[in-house]
Amino acid sequence: MSTIDAPVSEHGFDAYLAHKRNRRINNWLLVAGGVALLGWCFWDTIMFDTDWQRMGGALGIVGTIERFFFVDWSLLPKLVVPALETLMMATLGTLLGCILSLPVAWFGAANVTPSKYFFYPLGRFLMVLSRSIHEIIWALLFVGAVGLGALPGILAVAMRSIGFISKITAEAIENIDPKPVEAIRAVGGNQFQVMYYGIVPQILPVIIGTIIFEWDINIRRSAIMGLVGAGGLGLVFFRQMAMFNYGGVTLVVLAVLVLIAIGEVISHYARKAVI
């Protein structure tokens, strides 16, 4: 009799049922533990830590939300310059971040780095450092260093952009076809010629697409830089909140949405044109 046709022994069947039962118990224990953890987080962070009396109950919440429905259109002419400032912050910050990310990507690409024991870890560390620190933190640091205005916002956007652009670029360099590089080196090409003729043509579409995508993201980042004094629409938003002008806050939010929508359209067609 074949092994497939052999009947399952009673002991083996009992072991299978016990294993299935234990697995079901473990699954229920995991679910119960997850529900308990979720309930504890909900109670500790929402129910216990919220000032419900200050909200005034459901009617108070609805009344507060209603204040934002009345848009203060008189503020509209004052948003033109901050909106343009926000757009310029995103553009200049992306450009500066692109320039600064090139050496970082060169250091962080394993197949072209000058040293795998020093420059490669340094490049990877700079990528992680840029992505780990939020743009608001960068803005606070630069506001303290260079003062208020658009400049700290530009520097903060640039520092935040280095990590993403350099990481994507480094990974693109590591995935290139090595044959053109080997051919250029075989005929005596130097490191610059290898980079310019062998590597850049292969990764250029990826770099351009990444820069456009990062510029689109930086419009969103620049819109909140004013919360720490770095100019743009965020500064207007902060002032309207400080004056309790809820209609002005709503108008600033609408302006941010329009600016982001414009950036989304531009980046979409720009990516289609170069990729």
Beta strands, then each sheet from edge to edge (+ up, - down):
end
